[in-house]
């Protein structure tokens, strides 16, 4: 899943149907997002050894998501 920050939203593309989605940062911090077209659920938490492709490059968990989560704990 490619994740890019756009204002108060994260832009991401569904791995299943390749649809562009905009999701509020608070929803990303909850841990699960849903594609607006195919309604598939995606886990936004990275397990040990997993990586997400972020606008800044690959990391165990996108730095932008990590910063967002820390604000809501």
Phi and psi restraints in degrees (range 20) as a CNS / XPLOR table:
assign (resid 1 and name C) (resid 2 and name N)
       (resid 2 and name CA) (resid 2 and name C) 1.0 -87.4 20.0 2
assign (resid 2 and name N) (resid 2 and name CA)
       (resid 2 and name C) (resid 3 and name N) 1.0 129.2 20.0 2
assign (resid 2 and name C) (resid 3 and name N)
       (resid 3 and name CA) (resid 3 and name C) 1.0 -121.2 20.0 2
assign (resid 3 and name N) (resid 3 and name CA)
       (resid 3 and name C) (resid 4 and name N) 1.0 127.3 20.0 2
assign (resid 3 and name C) (resid 4 and name N)
       (resid 4 and name CA) (resid 4 and name C) 1.0 -131.3 20.0 2
assign (resid 4 and name N) (resid 4 and name CA)
       (resid 4 and name C) (resid 5 and name N) 1.0 138.7 20.0 2
assign (resid 4 and name C) (resid 5 and name N)
       (resid 5 and name CA) (resid 5 and name C) 1.0 -83.4 20.0 2
assign (resid 5 and name N) (resid 5 and name CA)
       (resid 5 and name C) (resid 6 and name N) 1.0 133.3 20.0 2
assign (resid 5 and name C) (resid 6 and name N)
       (resid 6 and name CA) (resid 6 and name C) 1.0 -142.2 20.0 2
assign (resid 6 and name N) (resid 6 and name CA)
       (resid 6 and name C) (resid 7 and name N) 1.0 92.0 20.0 2
assign (resid 6 and name C) (resid 7 and name N)
       (resid 7 and name CA) (resid 7 and name C) 1.0 64.9 20.0 2
assign (resid 7 and name N) (resid 7 and name CA)
       (resid 7 and name C) (resid 8 and name N) 1.0 -124.4 20.0 2
assign (resid 7 and name C) (resid 8 and name N)
       (resid 8 and name CA) (resid 8 and name C) 1.0 -87.9 20.0 2
assign (resid 8 and name N) (resid 8 and name CA)
       (resid 8 and name C) (resid 9 and name N) 1.0 4.9 20.0 2
assign (resid 8 and name C) (resid 9 and name N)
       (resid 9 and name CA) (resid 9 and name C) 1.0 -118.9 20.0 2
assign (resid 9 and name N) (resid 9 and name CA)
       (resid 9 and name C) (resid 10 and name N) 1.0 158.6 20.0 2
assign (resid 9 and name C) (resid 10 and name N)
       (resid 10 and name CA) (resid 10 and name C) 1.0 -107.4 20.0 2
assign (resid 10 and name N) (resid 10 and name CA)
       (resid 10 and name C) (resid 11 and name N) 1.0 131.9 20.0 2
assign (resid 10 and name C) (resid 11 and name N)
       (resid 11 and name CA) (resid 11 and name C) 1.0 -96.2 20.0 2
assign (resid 11 and name N) (resid 11 and name CA)
       (resid 11 and name C) (resid 12 and name N) 1.0 129.8 20.0 2
assign (resid 11 and name C) (resid 12 and name N)
       (resid 12 and name CA) (resid 12 and name C) 1.0 -147.7 20.0 2
assign (resid 12 and name N) (resid 12 and name CA)
       (resid 12 and name C) (resid 13 and name N) 1.0 155.3 20.0 2
assign (resid 12 and name C) (resid 13 and name N)
       (resid 13 and name CA) (resid 13 and name C) 1.0 -110.9 20.0 2
assign (resid 13 and name N) (resid 13 and name CA)
       (resid 13 and name C) (resid 14 and name N) 1.0 131.5 20.0 2
assign (resid 13 and name C) (resid 14 and name N)
       (resid 14 and name CA) (resid 14 and name C) 1.0 -64.0 20.0 2
assign (resid 14 and name N) (resid 14 and name CA)
       (resid 14 and name C) (resid 15 and name N) 1.0 131.6 20.0 2
assign (resid 14 and name C) (resid 15 and name N)
       (resid 15 and name CA) (resid 15 and name C) 1.0 -70.4 20.0 2
assign (resid 15 and name N) (resid 15 and name CA)
       (resid 15 and name C) (resid 16 and name N) 1.0 -20.7 20.0 2
assign (resid 15 and name C) (resid 16 and name N)
       (resid 16 and name CA) (resid 16 and name C) 1.0 -88.7 20.0 2
assign (resid 16 and name N) (resid 16 and name CA)
       (resid 16 and name C) (resid 17 and name N) 1.0 -51.1 20.0 2
assign (resid 16 and name C) (resid 17 and name N)
       (resid 17 and name CA) (resid 17 and name C) 1.0 -115.1 20.0 2
assign (resid 17 and name N) (resid 17 and name CA)
       (resid 17 and name C) (resid 18 and name N) 1.0 -0.5 20.0 2
assign (resid 17 and name C) (resid 18 and name N)
       (resid 18 and name CA) (resid 18 and name C) 1.0 62.9 20.0 2
assign (resid 18 and name N) (resid 18 and name CA)
       (resid 18 and name C) (resid 19 and name N) 1.0 29.2 20.0 2
assign (resid 18 and name C) (resid 19 and name N)
       (resid 19 and name CA) (resid 19 and name C) 1.0 -85.3 20.0 2
assign (resid 19 and name N) (resid 19 and name CA)
       (resid 19 and name C) (resid 20 and name N) 1.0 140.9 20.0 2
assign (resid 19 and name C) (resid 20 and name N)
       (resid 20 and name CA) (resid 20 and name C) 1.0 -79.4 20.0 2
assign (resid 20 and name N) (resid 20 and name CA)
       (resid 20 and name C) (resid 21 and name N) 1.0 130.2 20.0 2
assign (resid 20 and name C) (resid 21 and name N)
       (resid 21 and name CA) (resid 21 and name C) 1.0 -124.9 20.0 2
assign (resid 21 and name N) (resid 21 and name CA)
       (resid 21 and name C) (resid 22 and name N) 1.0 146.5 20.0 2
assign (resid 21 and name C) (resid 22 and name N)
       (resid 22 and name CA) (resid 22 and name C) 1.0 -115.2 20.0 2
assign (resid 22 and name N) (resid 22 and name CA)
       (resid 22 and name C) (resid 23 and name N) 1.0 124.9 20.0 2
assign (resid 22 and name C) (resid 23 and name N)
       (resid 23 and name CA) (resid 23 and name C) 1.0 -130.6 20.0 2
assign (resid 23 and name N) (resid 23 and name CA)
       (resid 23 and name C) (resid 24 and name N) 1.0 133.4 20.0 2
assign (resid 23 and name C) (resid 24 and name N)
       (resid 24 and name CA) (resid 24 and name C) 1.0 -59.4 20.0 2
assign (resid 24 and name N) (resid 24 and name CA)
       (resid 24 and name C) (resid 25 and name N) 1.0 147.4 20.0 2
assign (resid 24 and name C) (resid 25 and name N)
       (resid 25 and name CA) (resid 25 and name C) 1.0 -58.1 20.0 2
assign (resid 25 and name N) (resid 25 and name CA)
       (resid 25 and name C) (resid 26 and name N) 1.0 -36.5 20.0 2
assign (resid 25 and name C) (resid 26 and name N)
       (resid 26 and name CA) (resid 26 and name C) 1.0 -63.5 20.0 2
assign (resid 26 and name N) (resid 26 and name CA)
       (resid 26 and name C) (resid 27 and name N) 1.0 -36.8 20.0 2
assign (resid 26 and name C) (resid 27 and name N)
       (resid 27 and name CA) (resid 27 and name C) 1.0 -68.8 20.0 2
assign (resid 27 and name N) (resid 27 and name CA)
       (resid 27 and name C) (resid 28 and name N) 1.0 -36.4 20.0 2
assign (resid 27 and name C) (resid 28 and name N)
       (resid 28 and name CA) (resid 28 and name C) 1.0 -65.0 20.0 2
assign (resid 28 and name N) (resid 28 and name CA)
       (resid 28 and name C) (resid 29 and name N) 1.0 -37.4 20.0 2
assign (resid 28 and name C) (resid 29 and name N)
       (resid 29 and name CA) (resid 29 and name C) 1.0 -67.1 20.0 2
assign (resid 29 and name N) (resid 29 and name CA)
       (resid 29 and name C) (resid 30 and name N) 1.0 -22.3 20.0 2
assign (resid 29 and name C) (resid 30 and name N)
       (resid 30 and name CA) (resid 30 and name C) 1.0 -69.9 20.0 2
assign (resid 30 and name N) (resid 30 and name CA)
       (resid 30 and name C) (resid 31 and name N) 1.0 -24.1 20.0 2
assign (resid 30 and name C) (resid 31 and name N)
       (resid 31 and name CA) (resid 31 and name C) 1.0 111.3 20.0 2
assign (resid 31 and name N) (resid 31 and name CA)
       (resid 31 and name C) (resid 32 and name N) 1.0 -14.8 20.0 2
assign (resid 31 and name C) (resid 32 and name N)
       (resid 32 and name CA) (resid 32 and name C) 1.0 -139.6 20.0 2
assign (resid 32 and name N) (resid 32 and name CA)
       (resid 32 and name C) (resid 33 and name N) 1.0 135.5 20.0 2
assign (resid 32 and name C) (resid 33 and name N)
       (resid 33 and name CA) (resid 33 and name C) 1.0 -123.6 20.0 2
assign (resid 33 and name N) (resid 33 and name CA)
       (resid 33 and name C) (resid 34 and name N) 1.0 157.1 20.0 2
assign (resid 33 and name C) (resid 34 and name N)
       (resid 34 and name CA) (resid 34 and name C) 1.0 -124.4 20.0 2
assign (resid 34 and name N) (resid 34 and name CA)
       (resid 34 and name C) (resid 35 and name N) 1.0 135.6 20.0 2
assign (resid 34 and name C) (resid 35 and name N)
       (resid 35 and name CA) (resid 35 and name C) 1.0 -68.5 20.0 2
assign (resid 35 and name N) (resid 35 and name CA)
       (resid 35 and name C) (resid 36 and name N) 1.0 136.4 20.0 2
assign (resid 35 and name C) (resid 36 and name N)
       (resid 36 and name CA) (resid 36 and name C) 1.0 -71.9 20.0 2
assign (resid 36 and name N) (resid 36 and name CA)
       (resid 36 and name C) (resid 37 and name N) 1.0 -21.5 20.0 2
assign (resid 36 and name C) (resid 37 and name N)
       (resid 37 and name CA) (resid 37 and name C) 1.0 -94.8 20.0 2
assign (resid 37 and name N) (resid 37 and name CA)
       (resid 37 and name C) (resid 38 and name N) 1.0 -55.8 20.0 2
assign (resid 37 and name C) (resid 38 and name N)
       (resid 38 and name CA) (resid 38 and name C) 1.0 -96.8 20.0 2
assign (resid 38 and name N) (resid 38 and name CA)
       (resid 38 and name C) (resid 39 and name N) 1.0 -8.6 20.0 2
assign (resid 38 and name C) (resid 39 and name N)
       (resid 39 and name CA) (resid 39 and name C) 1.0 63.8 20.0 2
assign (resid 39 and name N) (resid 39 and name CA)
       (resid 39 and name C) (resid 40 and name N) 1.0 23.5 20.0 2
assign (resid 39 and name C) (resid 40 and name N)
       (resid 40 and name CA) (resid 40 and name C) 1.0 -78.3 20.0 2
assign (resid 40 and name N) (resid 40 and name CA)
       (resid 40 and name C) (resid 41 and name N) 1.0 146.0 20.0 2
assign (resid 40 and name C) (resid 41 and name N)
       (resid 41 and name CA) (resid 41 and name C) 1.0 -95.6 20.0 2
assign (resid 41 and name N) (resid 41 and name CA)
       (resid 41 and name C) (resid 42 and name N) 1.0 140.7 20.0 2
assign (resid 41 and name C) (resid 42 and name N)
       (resid 42 and name CA) (resid 42 and name C) 1.0 -128.7 20.0 2
assign (resid 42 and name N) (resid 42 and name CA)
       (resid 42 and name C) (resid 43 and name N) 1.0 134.4 20.0 2
assign (resid 42 and name C) (resid 43 and name N)
       (resid 43 and name CA) (resid 43 and name C) 1.0 -81.6 20.0 2
assign (resid 43 and name N) (resid 43 and name CA)
       (resid 43 and name C) (resid 44 and name N) 1.0 125.4 20.0 2
assign (resid 43 and name C) (resid 44 and name N)
       (resid 44 and name CA) (resid 44 and name C) 1.0 -94.1 20.0 2
assign (resid 44 and name N) (resid 44 and name CA)
       (resid 44 and name C) (resid 45 and name N) 1.0 2.6 20.0 2
assign (resid 44 and name C) (resid 45 and name N)
       (resid 45 and name CA) (resid 45 and name C) 1.0 -93.9 20.0 2
assign (resid 45 and name N) (resid 45 and name CA)
       (resid 45 and name C) (resid 46 and name N) 1.0 139.0 20.0 2
assign (resid 45 and name C) (resid 46 and name N)
       (resid 46 and name CA) (resid 46 and name C) 1.0 -94.8 20.0 2
assign (resid 46 and name N) (resid 46 and name CA)
       (resid 46 and name C) (resid 47 and name N) 1.0 128.7 20.0 2
assign (resid 46 and name C) (resid 47 and name N)
       (resid 47 and name CA) (resid 47 and name C) 1.0 -80.7 20.0 2
assign (resid 47 and name N) (resid 47 and name CA)
       (resid 47 and name C) (resid 48 and name N) 1.0 166.0 20.0 2
assign (resid 47 and name C) (resid 48 and name N)
       (resid 48 and name CA) (resid 48 and name C) 1.0 -56.9 20.0 2
assign (resid 48 and name N) (resid 48 and name CA)
       (resid 48 and name C) (resid 49 and name N) 1.0 128.0 20.0 2
assign (resid 48 and name C) (resid 49 and name N)
       (resid 49 and name CA) (resid 49 and name C) 1.0 91.5 20.0 2
assign (resid 49 and name N) (resid 49 and name CA)
       (resid 49 and name C) (resid 50 and name N) 1.0 -10.6 20.0 2
assign (resid 49 and name C) (resid 50 and name N)
       (resid 50 and name CA) (resid 50 and name C) 1.0 -89.4 20.0 2
assign (resid 50 and name N) (resid 50 and name CA)
       (resid 50 and name C) (resid 51 and name N) 1.0 154.2 20.0 2
assign (resid 50 and name C) (resid 51 and name N)
       (resid 51 and name CA) (resid 51 and name C) 1.0 -136.7 20.0 2
assign (resid 51 and name N) (resid 51 and name CA)
       (resid 51 and name C) (resid 52 and name N) 1.0 144.6 20.0 2
assign (resid 51 and name C) (resid 52 and name N)
       (resid 52 and name CA) (resid 52 and name C) 1.0 -108.2 20.0 2
assign (resid 52 and name N) (resid 52 and name CA)
       (resid 52 and name C) (resid 53 and name N) 1.0 146.8 20.0 2
assign (resid 52 and name C) (resid 53 and name N)
       (resid 53 and name CA) (resid 53 and name C) 1.0 -85.7 20.0 2
assign (resid 53 and name N) (resid 53 and name CA)
       (resid 53 and name C) (resid 54 and name N) 1.0 113.7 20.0 2
assign (resid 53 and name C) (resid 54 and name N)
       (resid 54 and name CA) (resid 54 and name C) 1.0 -111.8 20.0 2
assign (resid 54 and name N) (resid 54 and name CA)
       (resid 54 and name C) (resid 55 and name N) 1.0 167.3 20.0 2
assign (resid 54 and name C) (resid 55 and name N)
       (resid 55 and name CA) (resid 55 and name C) 1.0 -59.5 20.0 2
assign (resid 55 and name N) (resid 55 and name CA)
       (resid 55 and name C) (resid 56 and name N) 1.0 -29.4 20.0 2
assign (resid 55 and name C) (resid 56 and name N)
       (resid 56 and name CA) (resid 56 and name C) 1.0 -86.6 20.0 2
assign (resid 56 and name N) (resid 56 and name CA)
       (resid 56 and name C) (resid 57 and name N) 1.0 -7.8 20.0 2
assign (resid 56 and name C) (resid 57 and name N)
       (resid 57 and name CA) (resid 57 and name C) 1.0 124.1 20.0 2
assign (resid 57 and name N) (resid 57 and name CA)
       (resid 57 and name C) (resid 58 and name N) 1.0 -168.9 20.0 2
assign (resid 57 and name C) (resid 58 and name N)
       (resid 58 and name CA) (resid 58 and name C) 1.0 -88.5 20.0 2
assign (resid 58 and name N) (resid 58 and name CA)
       (resid 58 and name C) (resid 59 and name N) 1.0 139.0 20.0 2
assign (resid 58 and name C) (resid 59 and name N)
       (resid 59 and name CA) (resid 59 and name C) 1.0 -152.6 20.0 2
assign (resid 59 and name N) (resid 59 and name CA)
       (resid 59 and name C) (resid 60 and name N) 1.0 159.7 20.0 2
assign (resid 59 and name C) (resid 60 and name N)
       (resid 60 and name CA) (resid 60 and name C) 1.0 -55.0 20.0 2
assign (resid 60 and name N) (resid 60 and name CA)
       (resid 60 and name C) (resid 61 and name N) 1.0 -36.7 20.0 2
assign (resid 60 and name C) (resid 61 and name N)
       (resid 61 and name CA) (resid 61 and name C) 1.0 -147.8 20.0 2
assign (resid 61 and name N) (resid 61 and name CA)
       (resid 61 and name C) (resid 62 and name N) 1.0 131.0 20.0 2
assign (resid 61 and name C) (resid 62 and name N)
       (resid 62 and name CA) (resid 62 and name C) 1.0 -49.6 20.0 2
assign (resid 62 and name N) (resid 62 and name CA)
       (resid 62 and name C) (resid 63 and name N) 1.0 131.1 20.0 2
assign (resid 62 and name C) (resid 63 and name N)
       (resid 63 and name CA) (resid 63 and name C) 1.0 -57.7 20.0 2
assign (resid 63 and name N) (resid 63 and name CA)
       (resid 63 and name C) (resid 64 and name N) 1.0 -36.7 20.0 2
assign (resid 63 and name C) (resid 64 and name N)
       (resid 64 and name CA) (resid 64 and name C) 1.0 -64.3 20.0 2
assign (resid 64 and name N) (resid 64 and name CA)
       (resid 64 and name C) (resid 65 and name N) 1.0 -40.6 20.0 2
assign (resid 64 and name C) (resid 65 and name N)
       (resid 65 and name CA) (resid 65 and name C) 1.0 -67.0 20.0 2
assign (resid 65 and name N) (resid 65 and name CA)
       (resid 65 and name C) (resid 66 and name N) 1.0 -41.3 20.0 2
assign (resid 65 and name C) (resid 66 and name N)
       (resid 66 and name CA) (resid 66 and name C) 1.0 -61.5 20.0 2
assign (resid 66 and name N) (resid 66 and name CA)
       (resid 66 and name C) (resid 67 and name N) 1.0 -43.5 20.0 2
assign (resid 66 and name C) (resid 67 and name N)
       (resid 67 and name CA) (resid 67 and name C) 1.0 -63.7 20.0 2
assign (resid 67 and name N) (resid 67 and name CA)
       (resid 67 and name C) (resid 68 and name N) 1.0 -41.8 20.0 2
assign (resid 67 and name C) (resid 68 and name N)
       (resid 68 and name CA) (resid 68 and name C) 1.0 -62.2 20.0 2
assign (resid 68 and name N) (resid 68 and name CA)
       (resid 68 and name C) (resid 69 and name N) 1.0 -45.5 20.0 2
assign (resid 68 and name C) (resid 69 and name N)
       (resid 69 and name CA) (resid 69 and name C) 1.0 -63.0 20.0 2
assign (resid 69 and name N) (resid 69 and name CA)
       (resid 69 and name C) (resid 70 and name N) 1.0 -37.5 20.0 2
assign (resid 69 and name C) (resid 70 and name N)
       (resid 70 and name CA) (resid 70 and name C) 1.0 -66.3 20.0 2
assign (resid 70 and name N) (resid 70 and name CA)
       (resid 70 and name C) (resid 71 and name N) 1.0 -26.9 20.0 2
assign (resid 70 and name C) (resid 71 and name N)
       (resid 71 and name CA) (resid 71 and name C) 1.0 -72.7 20.0 2
assign (resid 71 and name N) (resid 71 and name CA)
       (resid 71 and name C) (resid 72 and name N) 1.0 -23.5 20.0 2
assign (resid 71 and name C) (resid 72 and name N)
       (resid 72 and name CA) (resid 72 and name C) 1.0 -106.7 20.0 2
assign (resid 72 and name N) (resid 72 and name CA)
       (resid 72 and name C) (resid 73 and name N) 1.0 12.3 20.0 2
